[in-house]
């Protein structure tokens, strides 16, 4: 006997047809079938990357970031950036270090932890009295294939051409003084942050023009996967990113000691 994994595309009186992931369709006599069971679709290669690894690739967006491993956690601090992603401990799995919590508290003037919702690390910090760092919804880390996003971005009319320059390893795209954005490349992934459009220039497609220019730059570097991060309650942005081909890889949240949250 042998196994065949694929999609059943036809079922007749005497046989069925199964389409494997690769290769030609296979016709199977019903009399030869011993058993069958439904199997969920296999996640794409990019979605099989662990959340912690995806986050580590995104560190490329902060070139001056200082990092220090704490077992399997990562202490992050930036001398220039104020973003939480650049100034928090990445705690997406057990650290394997006995005094991990104490060392996090000692490392930061204002400790912040990035954790997966309802994870052991979420419970660990909450057990020490930590609460949500802000009233923001959880952050969604989204991925898409570069080729798919490029097709979506070029499907509509061109409203403007963004100029791209590279500074300290980052690509910075601008449309005059109306819109701008930043991208970074690392190990065939290109990521975006700080896509901004001046209020008086919004709803003209300038943000998409910036993304298109940055994505083209990433493709030239060899990127095959694109990523970005967005708050889970940002419905308009989520709708746009869905149309471009992005889907959520994982969600995470920020925690901080209750006293620090009250001072925010």
C-alpha positions as CSV (number, residue, x, y, z in Angstrom):
1,X,0.0,0.0,0.0
2,X,1.0,3.6,-0.5
3,X,-0.2,7.1,0.5
4,X,-1.1,10.0,-1.7
5,X,-1.6,13.5,-0.4
6,X,-3.5,16.0,-2.6
7,X,-6.8,17.6,-3.5
8,X,-9.6,15.3,-4.7
9,X,-10.8,17.0,-7.8
10,X,-13.2,14.4,-9.1
11,X,-15.2,11.4,-7.7
12,X,-16.8,9.0,-10.1
13,X,-18.6,5.6,-9.9
14,X,-15.4,3.6,-10.1
15,X,-12.6,6.0,-9.5
16,X,-11.5,9.4,-8.1
17,X,-8.9,11.9,-9.2
18,X,-6.4,13.4,-6.8
19,X,-4.2,16.4,-7.7
20,X,-0.9,16.2,-5.7
21,X,1.0,19.4,-4.8
22,X,3.3,18.8,-7.7
23,X,3.0,16.6,-10.8
24,X,0.1,15.2,-12.8
25,X,-3.3,14.3,-11.4
26,X,-3.6,10.7,-10.2
27,X,-6.6,8.5,-11.0
28,X,-7.3,5.9,-8.3
29,X,-9.8,3.0,-8.5
30,X,-12.2,3.2,-5.6
31,X,-11.7,-0.6,-5.0
32,X,-8.0,0.2,-4.2
33,X,-8.8,2.8,-1.5
34,X,-8.3,1.4,2.0
35,X,-8.9,4.6,3.9
36,X,-8.9,8.4,3.6
37,X,-9.0,11.4,5.8
38,X,-9.2,15.2,5.4
39,X,-5.9,17.0,5.9
40,X,-5.7,20.8,6.4
41,X,-3.8,22.8,3.8
42,X,-0.1,23.0,4.6
43,X,1.1,26.4,5.6
44,X,3.3,28.2,3.1
45,X,7.0,28.1,3.7
46,X,7.2,31.6,5.0
47,X,4.4,30.9,7.5
48,X,6.3,27.9,8.9
49,X,8.9,30.3,10.4
50,X,8.5,30.5,14.2
51,X,7.2,33.9,15.5
52,X,10.5,34.5,17.4
53,X,12.5,34.0,14.2
54,X,10.2,36.3,12.2
55,X,10.7,39.0,14.9
56,X,14.5,38.6,14.8
57,X,14.5,39.1,11.0
58,X,12.5,42.3,11.6
59,X,15.4,43.7,13.7
60,X,16.9,44.9,10.4
61,X,14.5,47.8,10.6
62,X,16.5,49.3,13.5
63,X,20.2,49.4,12.4
64,X,21.4,51.0,15.6
65,X,19.7,48.4,17.8
66,X,21.7,47.0,20.7
67,X,20.7,43.4,21.5
68,X,21.7,41.0,24.2
69,X,20.6,37.4,24.4
70,X,19.0,36.2,27.6
71,X,18.8,32.6,26.9
72,X,16.1,32.3,24.2
73,X,14.9,35.8,25.0
74,X,16.3,38.9,23.4
75,X,16.9,42.2,25.2
76,X,16.5,45.1,22.8
77,X,17.5,48.7,23.3
78,X,18.0,51.6,20.8
79,X,19.8,54.9,21.6
80,X,17.7,56.8,19.1
81,X,14.4,55.0,18.4
82,X,11.4,55.3,20.8
83,X,9.4,52.5,19.3
84,X,8.5,49.6,21.6
85,X,9.8,47.1,19.2
86,X,13.3,48.6,19.7
87,X,13.1,49.0,23.5
88,X,11.6,45.8,24.9
89,X,12.5,42.2,25.7
90,X,11.4,39.7,23.0
91,X,10.0,36.9,25.1
92,X,8.1,34.6,22.8
93,X,9.3,31.3,24.3
94,X,10.8,30.0,27.5
95,X,14.2,31.7,28.1
96,X,15.8,28.7,29.7
97,X,17.5,31.1,32.2
98,X,16.6,30.8,35.9
99,X,16.7,34.5,36.7
100,X,15.2,35.8,33.5
101,X,12.6,38.0,35.0
102,X,15.0,39.7,37.5
103,X,17.5,40.4,34.7
104,X,14.8,42.0,32.5
105,X,13.8,44.3,35.3
106,X,17.5,45.2,36.0
107,X,18.2,45.9,32.3
108,X,15.6,48.5,31.6
109,X,14.8,51.8,33.3
110,X,11.2,51.2,32.1
111,X,10.8,47.5,31.4
112,X,8.5,46.4,28.5
113,X,8.0,42.8,27.4
114,X,6.7,41.6,24.0
115,X,4.9,38.4,24.5
116,X,2.5,36.1,22.5
117,X,-1.1,36.3,23.8
118,X,-2.0,33.7,26.4
119,X,1.5,32.2,26.3
120,X,3.5,31.0,29.3
121,X,5.5,34.2,29.1
122,X,2.3,36.3,29.1
123,X,1.3,34.5,32.3
124,X,4.8,34.9,33.8
125,X,4.9,38.7,33.5
126,X,1.2,39.0,34.5
127,X,2.0,36.9,37.5
128,X,4.4,39.6,38.6
129,X,1.7,42.2,38.3
130,X,2.4,43.4,34.8
131,X,-0.4,44.8,32.7
132,X,-0.9,45.9,29.1
133,X,1.6,48.7,28.3
134,X,-1.1,50.8,26.6
135,X,-4.7,50.7,25.4
136,X,-3.5,49.6,21.9
137,X,-4.9,46.4,20.5
138,X,-2.5,43.5,19.9
139,X,0.0,43.9,17.1
140,X,-0.3,41.7,14.0
141,X,2.8,40.6,12.2
142,X,1.8,40.0,8.6
143,X,3.6,38.3,5.7
144,X,3.1,38.1,1.9
145,X,4.9,37.0,-1.1
146,X,6.8,39.8,-2.8
147,X,5.6,38.8,-6.3
148,X,2.0,38.8,-5.2
149,X,2.2,42.2,-3.6
150,X,4.0,43.6,-6.7
151,X,1.2,42.4,-8.9
152,X,-1.4,44.0,-6.6
153,X,0.5,47.3,-6.5
154,X,0.9,47.6,-10.2
155,X,-2.7,46.6,-11.0
156,X,-3.9,50.2,-10.5
157,X,-3.0,53.5,-12.1
158,X,0.3,55.1,-11.2
159,X,-0.4,58.2,-9.1
160,X,3.2,59.2,-8.3
161,X,6.8,58.0,-8.4
162,X,8.6,57.7,-5.1
163,X,12.3,58.4,-4.9
164,X,14.3,55.9,-3.0
165,X,17.7,56.5,-1.2
166,X,19.6,54.2,1.0
167,X,20.8,55.4,4.4
168,X,22.7,53.2,6.9
169,X,21.3,50.1,5.3
170,X,17.7,51.3,5.2
171,X,15.8,52.2,2.1
172,X,13.9,55.5,2.5
173,X,11.2,56.4,-0.1
174,X,9.6,59.8,-0.4
175,X,7.1,61.5,-2.6
176,X,8.1,65.1,-2.2
177,X,7.1,66.2,1.3
178,X,3.8,64.4,1.0
179,X,4.6,60.8,1.9
180,X,7.5,58.7,3.1
181,X,8.4,55.2,4.3
182,X,11.3,53.0,5.4
183,X,12.2,49.4,4.4
184,X,15.0,47.0,5.4
185,X,16.2,43.8,3.8
186,X,17.5,40.7,5.6
187,X,17.9,37.1,4.4
188,X,15.4,37.4,1.5
189,X,12.8,39.3,3.6
190,X,11.9,42.9,3.1
191,X,10.0,44.8,5.8
192,X,8.3,48.1,6.1
193,X,7.8,50.7,8.8
194,X,6.8,54.3,9.2
195,X,4.7,54.5,6.0
196,X,3.3,58.1,6.5
197,X,1.3,60.4,4.4
198,X,0.7,64.1,5.3
199,X,-3.0,64.6,6.3
200,X,-3.6,67.0,3.4
201,X,-2.4,64.5,0.9
202,X,-4.2,61.4,2.1
203,X,-6.6,59.2,-0.1
204,X,-4.5,59.9,-3.2
205,X,-2.6,56.6,-3.2
206,X,0.7,58.1,-2.2
207,X,1.2,55.5,0.6
208,X,0.9,52.8,-2.0
209,X,3.4,54.6,-4.2
210,X,5.9,54.6,-1.3
211,X,5.3,50.9,-0.7
212,X,5.6,50.0,-4.4
213,X,9.0,51.8,-4.5
214,X,10.3,50.1,-1.4
215,X,9.0,46.7,-2.5
216,X,10.8,47.1,-5.8
217,X,14.0,48.0,-3.9
218,X,13.6,44.9,-1.8
219,X,13.0,42.7,-4.8
220,X,16.2,44.0,-6.3
221,X,18.1,42.9,-3.2
222,X,16.6,39.4,-3.7
223,X,13.6,39.5,-1.3
224,X,10.8,36.9,-1.8
225,X,8.9,37.6,1.4
226,X,7.5,41.0,2.6
227,X,6.4,41.8,6.1
228,X,4.8,44.6,8.1
229,X,3.1,45.1,11.4
230,X,-0.2,46.7,12.1
231,X,-2.6,47.1,15.1
232,X,-5.4,44.5,15.1
233,X,-8.1,47.2,15.4
234,X,-6.8,49.2,12.4
235,X,-9.6,48.0,10.1
236,X,-8.9,50.2,7.1
237,X,-5.2,49.2,7.0
238,X,-6.0,45.5,7.4
239,X,-8.4,45.7,4.5
240,X,-5.8,47.3,2.3
241,X,-3.1,44.8,3.3
242,X,-5.5,41.9,2.7
243,X,-6.0,43.2,-0.8
244,X,-2.3,43.3,-1.3
245,X,-1.9,39.7,-0.3
246,X,-0.8,40.0,3.4
247,X,-2.0,37.6,6.0
248,X,-1.3,37.4,9.8
249,X,1.6,35.3,10.8
250,X,1.2,35.9,14.6
251,X,-0.1,38.4,17.1
252,X,1.7,39.8,20.1
253,X,1.3,42.4,22.8
254,X,3.4,44.5,25.1
255,X,3.3,44.3,28.9
256,X,4.9,46.5,31.5
257,X,4.8,46.8,35.4
258,X,1.5,48.4,36.6
259,X,3.3,51.5,38.0
260,X,5.0,52.1,34.6
261,X,1.8,51.8,32.7
262,X,0.1,54.3,35.0
263,X,2.9,56.8,34.3
264,X,2.6,56.5,30.5
